[in-house]
Amino acid sequence: MDIRFEGAGVSFGARVALEPLTLALGEKRIGVIGLNGSGKTTFARLINGLTKPSIGRVIVNGRDMSDEKTAAPDVGFIFQSPQNQIILPIVRDDIAF
């Protein structure tokens, strides 16, 4: 897996959800920890293409996620709350799908 953030950041109006950052991740498994509201979910959504950066680019396996119309096919994401699932209302059902 090759994940690159090139000055990627997210703002919602005047509220900055994720400061622009530049980094490269190539490990098989990556853990992200932080306090509530620190940008972990926004970070993960950028990798999946579910959120587009306000500035910069996110590249996943050579694909610029800003240009993608759907979530990254080679990156998994399970929402914490069942009501926030992508297709089905329960995590188990999304995984089975």
C-alpha positions as a Markdown table, in Angstrom:
| # | Residue | x | y | z |
|---|---|---|---|---|
| 1 | Met | 0.0 | 0.0 | 0.0 |
| 2 | Asp | 1.3 | 3.4 | -0.9 |
| 3 | Ile | -0.5 | 6.4 | 0.6 |
| 4 | Arg | 0.9 | 9.9 | 0.1 |
| 5 | Phe | -0.4 | 13.2 | 1.5 |
| 6 | Glu | 0.9 | 16.2 | -0.5 |
| 7 | Gly | 0.0 | 19.3 | 1.5 |
| 8 | Ala | -3.5 | 17.8 | 2.0 |
| 9 | Gly | -5.8 | 19.6 | 4.4 |
| 10 | Val | -9.5 | 20.0 | 5.0 |
| 11 | Ser | -11.6 | 23.0 | 6.0 |
| 12 | Phe | -15.3 | 23.4 | 6.4 |
| 13 | Gly | -15.7 | 27.1 | 5.9 |
| 14 | Ala | -13.5 | 28.8 | 8.5 |
| 15 | Arg | -13.3 | 25.6 | 10.6 |
| 16 | Val | -10.1 | 23.7 | 9.9 |
| 17 | Ala | -10.7 | 19.9 | 10.3 |
| 18 | Leu | -7.2 | 18.8 | 9.3 |
| 19 | Glu | -4.2 | 21.1 | 8.9 |
| 20 | Pro | -2.3 | 20.6 | 5.6 |
| 21 | Leu | 0.2 | 17.7 | 6.0 |
| 22 | Thr | 2.7 | 16.0 | 3.8 |
| 23 | Leu | 3.7 | 12.4 | 4.5 |
| 24 | Ala | 4.2 | 9.0 | 2.9 |
| 25 | Leu | 2.8 | 5.8 | 4.4 |
| 26 | Gly | 3.9 | 2.4 | 3.0 |
| 27 | Glu | 3.3 | 0.0 | 5.9 |
| 28 | Lys | 0.8 | -2.9 | 5.7 |
| 29 | Arg | -0.9 | -1.7 | 8.9 |
| 30 | Ile | -1.2 | 1.8 | 10.3 |
| 31 | Gly | -2.7 | 2.9 | 13.6 |
| 32 | Val | -3.9 | 6.5 | 14.1 |
| 33 | Ile | -4.5 | 7.7 | 17.6 |
| 34 | Gly | -5.6 | 11.0 | 19.0 |
| 35 | Leu | -8.2 | 12.9 | 21.0 |
| 36 | Asn | -11.8 | 13.4 | 20.0 |
| 37 | Gly | -11.9 | 16.1 | 17.3 |
| 38 | Ser | -8.2 | 15.8 | 16.4 |
| 39 | Gly | -8.9 | 14.8 | 12.7 |
| 40 | Lys | -8.6 | 11.0 | 12.7 |
| 41 | Thr | -11.8 | 10.4 | 10.9 |
| 42 | Thr | -11.2 | 13.2 | 8.4 |
| 43 | Phe | -7.7 | 11.7 | 7.8 |
| 44 | Ala | -9.2 | 8.2 | 7.1 |
| 45 | Arg | -12.0 | 9.6 | 4.9 |
| 46 | Leu | -9.3 | 11.4 | 2.8 |
| 47 | Ile | -7.5 | 8.1 | 2.3 |
| 48 | Asn | -10.8 | 6.5 | 1.2 |
| 49 | Gly | -11.8 | 9.3 | -1.1 |
| 50 | Leu | -15.0 | 9.9 | 1.0 |
| 51 | Thr | -13.8 | 13.4 | 1.8 |
| 52 | Lys | -11.9 | 15.6 | -0.7 |
| 53 | Pro | -9.1 | 17.8 | 0.4 |
| 54 | Ser | -9.7 | 21.5 | 0.5 |
| 55 | Ile | -6.0 | 22.0 | -0.3 |
| 56 | Gly | -3.3 | 19.6 | -1.6 |
| 57 | Arg | -3.7 | 16.0 | -2.8 |
| 58 | Val | -4.0 | 12.5 | -1.4 |
| 59 | Ile | -2.5 | 9.7 | -3.6 |
| 60 | Val | -3.4 | 6.1 | -2.9 |
| 61 | Asn | -1.5 | 3.5 | -4.9 |
| 62 | Gly | -0.9 | 6.1 | -7.6 |
| 63 | Arg | -4.6 | 7.3 | -7.8 |
| 64 | Asp | -5.3 | 10.9 | -6.9 |
| 65 | Met | -8.3 | 10.6 | -4.6 |
| 66 | Ser | -9.4 | 14.2 | -5.5 |
| 67 | Asp | -10.1 | 12.9 | -9.0 |
| 68 | Glu | -11.9 | 9.8 | -8.0 |
| 69 | Lys | -15.7 | 9.6 | -8.0 |
| 70 | Thr | -16.0 | 6.7 | -5.7 |
| 71 | Ala | -14.2 | 5.4 | -2.6 |
| 72 | Ala | -10.8 | 3.8 | -3.0 |
| 73 | Pro | -11.3 | 0.1 | -4.0 |
| 74 | Asp | -8.2 | -1.1 | -2.2 |
| 75 | Val | -8.7 | 0.6 | 1.2 |
| 76 | Gly | -11.2 | -0.6 | 3.8 |
| 77 | Phe | -13.2 | 1.6 | 6.1 |
| 78 | Ile | -15.8 | 0.6 | 8.8 |
| 79 | Phe | -17.8 | 3.4 | 10.4 |
| 80 | Gln | -18.1 | 3.5 | 14.1 |
| 81 | Ser | -21.9 | 4.2 | 14.1 |
| 82 | Pro | -24.2 | 1.8 | 12.2 |
| 83 | Gln | -26.3 | 4.8 | 11.0 |
| 84 | Asn | -23.3 | 6.1 | 9.1 |
| 85 | Gln | -22.6 | 3.0 | 7.0 |
| 86 | Ile | -22.0 | 3.4 | 3.2 |
| 87 | Ile | -24.7 | 1.1 | 1.9 |
| 88 | Leu | -26.4 | -1.0 | 4.6 |
| 89 | Pro | -27.4 | 0.1 | 8.1 |
| 90 | Ile | -25.3 | -2.4 | 10.0 |
| 91 | Val | -21.5 | -2.9 | 9.9 |
| 92 | Arg | -21.9 | -6.7 | 9.6 |
| 93 | Asp | -24.1 | -6.3 | 6.6 |
| 94 | Asp | -21.7 | -4.0 | 4.8 |
| 95 | Ile | -18.8 | -6.4 | 5.4 |
| 96 | Ala | -20.9 | -9.3 | 4.1 |
| 97 | Phe | -21.8 | -7.3 | 1.0 |
